[in-house]
């Protein structure tokens, strides 16, 4: 975690590898806000953005492939990585471990790719806490960008969840409780994008990524 890295600006100017700052784009949002759709559009419309692949101790499901959907690892291996401080963030969900390896993020950034991490507010908080432990020239610290995608209101969010007709009333109620708690942490993010209109929200999201990736002389 204390390794030093050449700055992106120096890479761009001296080695002419790329003329922008590769970003770790962390996006969080309450369920039903449209985050997945916005993230998919970012990936489709910018070849320089790739999706972060997490590690998990759960077994593959269906046609999931190791190294494509997740890195599937044994629990002992995961815990060893935790002890070494290899993860930017990790959590236990339904008895399985999930985490984001710092090495995966650095590899993408050093190759000139933006890497997109769709994560909850707790995971984003873990990453922010870890940034202080990184060298100033670490690509993760230099390229960190966090964005909270918010609904126009909690009432609109409930209407969207009910309109999807995918969840029971109890599940929707729980999602709304979670959303209220997540909204309380929205100010922790550098940017907030309100998804009232999908096209406008995507335009705003794209503008933020472009702005933050510019290198200023």
N, C-alpha and C positions, 0 to 999 in steps of 0.2 A: 504493500500500500504506500510505501515511501519512495518508490522508484520515480525518477524524474523523466519527463518527456519533453521533446522539442515542441514548442508552441505551434499551433495550427497556422498562425500568421507567418511564422518563419518557414514552415513547410511550403506554404503557398508561394511565398516570394522567392525563396532560395531554390527549392527543388521543383517548383512549378507543378506540383502534383494536383492541386485544386485551388480555386480562387474563392473559397468560401469556408466558413467554419462548420465542420460536420457536427451535428447536434444529437444529443440524447434527448429525444422528445418524449417527455412523460405526460400522459394524458389520463385524467381521472374524471369520472362523472357518475351521478346516480343512475341506476338501472332504468332504462326507458328514455333516456335523454337523447339518444341518437349517436352516442360515442362510436359504436362499432361501424355505423354507416360512414361517419366522418373519417374515421381511421382508414377504412377500406378505400375511400376516395383519395386520400393522401397517397396511399400506396400505389393506386392505379395511375395517378396523374403525375407522379414524380419518381422516375427510375432510381434516383439517388436515395430514396427512403426505403429501408427494409424493416421488417418486423422482428422484434426481439424474440428469441426462442428461450423459454424458461426451462429450468431443470425440475423434475418431479420424481417422487418415489412411487407414484401410483403406476399401475400397469397400463399399457396402451389399450385404447378402446377402438374397436372397429378397424378402420384402415389407417389409423395413426401410425406415423413413421418416426423412428428415432432420428433426431437431428433435423427434422422437418416440422413436426408439430410440437414436440418437446424433446429435451434430452432426458431419457429415462434412465435413472440411476438407482442403485440399491440404497436403502436407508443408511447403512453404515458409511457408505461413500459420501452421501449427502452430509451427514453429521461431521465427518472429517473435514469437509469443505467449509462448513460453518465454523469449526474450531480454528481453521487457518485464516478465517476472515475473507474467504473467496467471494462471498455473496454481497452484492449491493443491498439486497433486501431478500427476506425469506419469510414464509409463514406456514402454519399448519392449517390445512383446510380439510375437514371431514377425515381426519386421521392421516392424511398424506402431506408430505412436505413439498412446497413449491418455492423456487427461488431464482433470482437473476444473477448470473455470474458476471463479475466485473470484467473478466478476461474476454467474454463474449462481446461486451459493449466496446471495450478498447479496440479489439480487433476490427470491428466495423468502423469505428471512428477513424482509426489510423489508415484505413483503406479509402477514406473519403466519403463514406456513406453516413447519412442520417439514420439513426436507429430509433424506431418507434416502440415505446413501452406503454401498453394499456394496463393500468394498475390502479388499485384502490387507494384511498387517501392514507391508509396506514402504511402501505408500501412506499408511497411517495414520501411520507414523513421519514421513514427509515433511510431512504436515499439522501434526503437533505441533511440528516444528521451525519451520515457517513462522508459527505462532501468535505466537511471540516478536517477530516483525517487525511485527505488526499493532498499531494503536492500541487502547488499552484499551477504547474504546467501540465498536470494530468489531463488527458483529453476529456475525461468524464467531467471534471470540474470546469474546464473551459467551455465545454459544449452543452452543459446542463440547461434544459429549458422545461419548465413545468406549466401546464395549461389545464384549467378546470373548465369542463363543459357543463353549463348549467341550463336547466329548463327555465322558461319564462316565469313560471311560478310552480309551487307545489300542487296547486289545483290543476294546472295544465298537465303536469306530470301524471297525476292520478288518472285524468281523462285519457291520456295516451296509453297507460298501462291497461286500463279497462277496455279501451278500444281494440287493443291487440288480441283480446280474448284468449290469451295463452295461459293465464294463471288464475288460480282460485282467489276468492275474496280474501282469504287468510294470507295467502302469499303476497297479494298486492298490498295489504295492510302492513305486512312486515317490510316490504320494499319501501313503502312510504316512511316508515319509522327510520329505516337505514338512510333514506334520502335526506331526511331532516338533519340527521347527525352529520352526514357528509357535507351538506350545504354550510354547516357551521364552520367548516375548515376550508372553505373556498378561498378565503383571504390569505391563506398560506401560499397560494400559487402566484407566480409572477403575472400570469395572464388569466383572465376569465372570458370565455366565449359563450354567449347566451344563444342557445339553439331555438330561436323562435321561427326562423325560416331556414331550411336546410341549406339552400344555395348560398344565402348570405353568411350563415355560420361557417360554411366551408371556405368562402372567400376570406373571411376574417382569419380563420385558422391558417390558411396558406400565406396570408400577408405577415402573420406573426413569425412563421417559420422562415420566410424570406428575409425579414428584417433582422432576426436574431442570427442568421447565418452569414450576414454581410461582414466583410473585413474592411475596417476603416483604416486609412493610411495615417 
